[in-house]
Amino acid sequence: RLALGTAEALPLAEEDPLAAPAGGEPVGSTRIDKLFVVSEGDGLRSTVQSLYERSAEPKRLQILPGSAHAQHIFAGPEAERLTDLMLQFLQP
């Protein structure tokens, strides 16, 4: 799975990305699941969607209501939904 955190804390190979920020390079690995999350009104929505489209499977794109960007989603009405989504994604 595409994991967030530090390499020291996660059993990832050196080539496994820890995060793919909007505007970054597509994730080419087919060995890891990838989750892309963006708000429908986020100014970077098209950038995130493009990154998703150019990344290899397996992958998932979740577009949430609202306009919050990144970690600010956790301060809004979609916080619980995002938390549940991330926990579900991280389940083995």
KOLTOR-407215 format. One line per 3 residues: number of its first residue (from 1); their letters; for each residue x, y, z of N, C-alpha, C, O. Coordinates in steps of 0.05 Angstrom, whole numbers. Example, Ala and Ser with C-alpha at 12.3 -4.5 7.8 and 13.67 -1.06 7.14 Angstrom:
# residues 2
1 = as = 264,-114,156,246,-90,156,264,-66,156,285,-66,169; 257,-45,142,273,-21,143,258,1,157,268,23,161
END
This chain:
# residues 92
1 = rla = 17,-24,0,0,0,0,18,25,0,40,24,10; 7,46,-11,21,72,-10,17,81,19,-5,84,28; 39,85,32,38,92,61,48,120,67,65,130,53
4 = lgt = 36,132,87,45,158,96,60,153,122,51,138,139; 83,166,125,98,162,149,128,163,143,136,174,122; 144,152,160,172,153,156,182,125,147,170,105,155
7 = aea = 202,125,131,213,99,121,222,82,144,221,57,142; 232,94,165,242,78,187,220,62,201,225,41,213; 196,73,200,174,61,215,158,41,198,141,27,208
10 = lpl = 164,40,172,147,24,154,164,4,139,187,10,131; 154,-20,135,169,-41,120,166,-37,90,154,-53,76; 177,-15,79,175,-9,51,202,-13,37,223,-9,49
13 = aee = 201,-21,12,226,-22,-4,234,7,-10,217,25,-10; 259,11,-17,269,38,-23,253,51,-45,250,76,-44; 244,36,-65,230,48,-87,200,54,-81,187,67,-98
16 = dpl = 190,46,-58,162,51,-52,159,80,-42,173,89,-24; 141,95,-54,137,123,-46,123,125,-19,106,108,-12; 129,145,-4,115,150,21,92,169,17,73,168,33
19 = aap = 93,186,-2,71,204,-9,76,214,-37,99,217,-46; 55,221,-50,56,232,-77,41,258,-77,17,258,-82; 54,280,-71,40,306,-70,28,314,-97,39,306,-118
22 = agg = 7,330,-96,-4,340,-121,17,355,-136,32,371,-125; 19,349,-162,39,361,-178,64,345,-180,83,352,-194; 65,324,-164,89,306,-164,88,287,-188,71,289,-205
25 = epv = 106,269,-187,108,249,-209,87,227,-204,80,222,-181; 77,215,-226,58,193,-222,71,170,-208,96,167,-210; 56,154,-195,66,130,-181,65,107,-200,44,98,-208
28 = gst = 88,97,-208,90,76,-229,89,48,-218,85,29,-234; 92,44,-192,93,17,-181,66,4,-184,45,15,-178; 67,-21,-193,42,-38,-194,41,-56,-169,22,-71,-167
31 = rid = 60,-54,-152,62,-71,-128,46,-60,-104,41,-74,-85; 39,-34,-105,26,-22,-82,-1,-10,-90,-4,0,-112; -20,-10,-72,-45,4,-75,-40,33,-71,-23,42,-55
34 = klf = -56,49,-85,-53,78,-83,-80,91,-79,-100,83,-92; -81,110,-60,-106,124,-54,-101,153,-58,-83,165,-46; -117,165,-76,-116,194,-81,-142,206,-71,-164,197,-77
37 = vvs = -139,227,-54,-163,240,-42,-160,270,-48,-139,282,-44; -183,282,-56,-184,310,-62,-212,320,-57,-231,304,-61; -216,345,-50,-242,357,-48,-251,367,-75,-234,376,-91
40 = egd = -277,366,-80,-287,374,-106,-281,403,-113,-278,410,-136; -279,420,-93,-274,448,-97,-245,457,-93,-239,480,-94; -228,437,-88,-199,443,-83,-187,453,-109,-192,442,-131
43 = glr = -172,475,-108,-159,486,-132,-140,467,-145,-133,471,-169; -131,446,-131,-113,426,-143,-127,401,-152,-115,381,-159; -154,402,-153,-169,378,-161,-160,367,-188,-155,343,-191
46 = stv = -158,384,-208,-150,374,-235,-122,363,-235,-116,344,-249; -104,374,-218,-77,364,-216,-77,336,-203,-63,318,-212; -92,333,-182,-94,307,-168,-107,286,-187,-97,264,-188
49 = qsl = -127,294,-201,-140,275,-220,-121,267,-242,-120,244,-250; -105,286,-252,-85,279,-272,-64,260,-261,-56,241,-275; -55,265,-237,-35,248,-224,-47,220,-221,-33,200,-226
52 = yer = -72,218,-213,-85,193,-210,-86,178,-237,-80,154,-239; -95,192,-258,-98,180,-284,-71,170,-295,-71,150,-309; -49,183,-289,-23,176,-299,-9,155,-282,12,145,-290
55 = sae = -20,149,-259,-8,129,-241,-18,101,-248,-40,98,-258; -1,82,-241,-7,53,-247,-28,42,-228,-31,51,-206; -43,22,-238,-61,6,-221,-44,-10,-202,-21,-16,-208
58 = pkr = -54,-18,-179,-80,-13,-168,-81,15,-156,-62,25,-144; -104,29,-160,-107,56,-151,-136,62,-146,-154,49,-157; -141,83,-130,-169,91,-124,-168,122,-121,-150,133,-109
61 = lqi = -188,135,-132,-192,163,-129,-218,169,-114,-239,158,-122; -216,185,-93,-240,192,-78,-242,223,-78,-224,236,-68; -264,232,-89,-269,261,-89,-290,267,-68,-312,257,-69
64 = lpg = -282,284,-49,-300,290,-26,-314,317,-31,-304,334,-45; -338,320,-20,-352,346,-22,-336,368,-8,-320,362,10; -340,392,-17,-327,415,-4,-304,425,-19,-299,418,-42
67 = sah = -289,443,-6,-266,456,-19,-241,455,-3,-221,467,-10; -241,440,20,-218,439,37,-194,425,23,-198,407,7; -171,435,29,-146,424,17,-131,407,38,-127,415,60
70 = aqh = -123,383,29,-105,366,44,-114,362,73,-137,355,79; -96,367,92,-101,362,120,-125,379,131,-135,372,152; -133,400,117,-155,417,126,-182,402,124,-201,411,135
73 = ifa = -182,381,108,-207,364,107,-214,354,135,-237,351,141; -193,348,151,-198,338,178,-211,358,196,-221,351,218; -211,384,189,-223,404,205,-252,411,196,-264,429,207
76 = gpe = -262,396,177,-288,402,166,-308,379,168,-302,360,182; -330,381,155,-351,361,157,-345,334,145,-359,315,150; -324,332,129,-316,307,117,-294,292,133,-284,272,124
79 = aer = -288,302,157,-267,291,173,-271,261,179,-253,245,176; -295,255,188,-300,227,196,-300,209,171,-289,186,172; -311,218,149,-311,202,124,-282,198,115,-275,175,106
82 = ltd = -265,218,116,-238,215,107,-223,196,126,-207,179,116; -227,198,151,-214,180,170,-222,151,165,-205,134,164; -248,147,161,-257,120,155,-246,109,129,-238,86,127
85 = lml = -245,126,109,-233,119,83,-204,111,86,-196,90,75; -189,126,101,-161,120,104,-157,94,121,-140,78,114; -172,91,142,-169,67,158,-177,42,142,-163,21,143
88 = qfl = -198,44,126,-206,22,109,-184,15,88,-178,-8,84; -172,36,77,-151,32,57,-127,19,69,-114,3,56; -121,25,93,-96,15,106,-100,-13,118,-81,-25,127
91 = qp = -125,-24,118,-129,-51,128,-115,-71,109,-116,-68,85; -102,-91,121,-88,-111,104,-108,-128,89,-100,-146,74
END
